[in-house]
């Protein structure tokens, strides 16, 4: 395990990557994605936070993802423009949720949603870290809350489909709390996790049965990809980590035919359009396979990851090399 860095921003983007994004804003598809980001951030400046009081329940889900996404989008807008008004508004959302939402995971079935949304919030916190509108007092309040959440999660035993999301919450806590011990909980034993959630051919099947197995598989692949991206910013290569012949690249290759229409998912009449295929932006940037750019050409490059990463084409999209 490498020596960890906590020089913000450090979660899914760093200062050099933000500079690269600014240099692409005049070209497509980044210009369109940037416009969508700014529209979302502006909308967030006109809304009030609606935090859940007490323990999280499924009834709070829409408000949780909306407000955590607002923190992420405001953080990205601040990081790319330097406008403090975005930071001040993000701080209002952060303080409201860290004051009202209990730092506990009340039931196993809510763990994936809660971990995903809070990881999105942590992404925003990381991007806001040096803003004047996000004070040391604000940071301390949010950090205590995230540390309590991670401590509570540490006492839980998530099922297989929730385990990658739990690890992502630990990585998020490490960034916000500035405590590297949570990185160890996030990245340790990654090979065993891969071996557990992947079949030998690369298919991810976190759960058996149900009518949305492809979406569920890609959702788990997305969580593993977010975890690998957080690890990359700590100098740890989980993208190419192999265990029992299984690795992330083989999972992306195995699922690509189902998203381009070259194959039908077993037992499915077709491919659902909302299938979490936006993680292929990161796969193409990482490995450059034509199969991965083929998914993006088929599905389009204006996808928005509503769980964690938001405008992933803007932040992690690579040039195809043919002007597209």
JOQUI-V97425 format. One record per helix or strand of 2 or more residues. SS is the DSSP state (helix for helix, strand for strand). FROM is the first residue (numbers start at 1). LEN is the number of residues. If there is no record, write none. Layout:
# JOQUI-V97425
ss=SS from=FROM len=LEN
ss=SS from=FROM len=LEN
This chain:
# JOQUI-V97425
ss=helix from=15 len=10
ss=helix from=30 len=16
ss=helix from=58 len=24
ss=helix from=84 len=17
ss=helix from=108 len=21
ss=helix from=136 len=19
ss=helix from=160 len=18
ss=helix from=181 len=7
ss=helix from=190 len=8
ss=helix from=213 len=20
ss=helix from=248 len=13
ss=helix from=277 len=11
ss=helix from=290 len=10
ss=helix from=312 len=5
